[in-house]
Amino acid sequence: MAESDLAPAVVQLQGVRKAYNVGTDFESEVLHGIDLTVRRGEFCAVVGPSGSGKSTLLNIVGLLDRPTSGTVEVCGEPTTLLGDAALTRLRGHSIGFVFQYHHLITAFTALENVMMPLLGAAGRADDSMRIRAEALMASVGLTPWQDHLAGKLSGGQQQRVSVARALVMNPALLLADEPTGNLDTQSAEAVFSLLRSMNAEHGTTVLFVTHNAALAQRCDRTIEVVDGQVTGAHPAPP
């Protein structure tokens, strides 16, 4: 396929390295010169053993951390020279996050949790925010529970609320770090299917970190991370 026929790159990493305690006797490099391209609409599994650098990679892609060297582009925006405020704006408008633990505010309702990114961006609530949040609650099958306190929901329901919250800003990129790791099989399947449907319906690009081989095989592509390097980025088996 010609380069012109490919979908635009949503994530572009070149020569990305990440080290901690730089310049000290305890300096340790976690990522070793990673090159990676993820294109619009892809649903990619990120796999590898514990400690391989998967979460560090996701934090750099999500602009939560900066590489020690190399370049990171997100949604066509070079980020190397961006200040913290500009990174925060780009992250808030272009990237959604779903983690292994839902990180909901348990004293707020499920709907209020979904509205939080919109409120943070606008500074005050309005009717359009509630309408957007209610539509997403419907899409994750939780309309009957939208006014329940988040702390009163089941683990699977809480994770579905976190997916709705991650999507409320209509991000181009969704980063999911072991989102099914704490769930039973049925709840894990529901969350994975939800992410898959959002990818298909809205073209949201998804990076899905998982240790679940069965779920990884159902993604479009598998990105293998071993000892801080991408050792393979292959289509999933049919």
Secondary structure as UniProt FT lines:
FT   HELIX           3..5
FT   STRAND          9..20
FT   TURN            22..23
FT   TURN            25..26
FT   STRAND          28..39
FT   TURN            40..41
FT   STRAND          43..47
FT   TURN            50..51
FT   HELIX           54..61
FT   TURN            62..63
FT   STRAND          69..74
FT   TURN            75..76
FT   STRAND          77..78
FT   TURN            80..81
FT   HELIX           84..94
FT   STRAND          95..99
FT   TURN            106..107
FT   HELIX           110..122
FT   HELIX           127..139
FT   TURN            140..141
FT   HELIX           143..145
FT   TURN            146..147
FT   HELIX           150..152
FT   HELIX           155..167
FT   TURN            168..169
FT   STRAND          173..177
FT   TURN            179..182
FT   HELIX           185..202
FT   STRAND          205..209
FT   HELIX           213..216
FT   TURN            217..218
FT   STRAND          221..226
FT   TURN            227..228
FT   STRAND          229..235
//
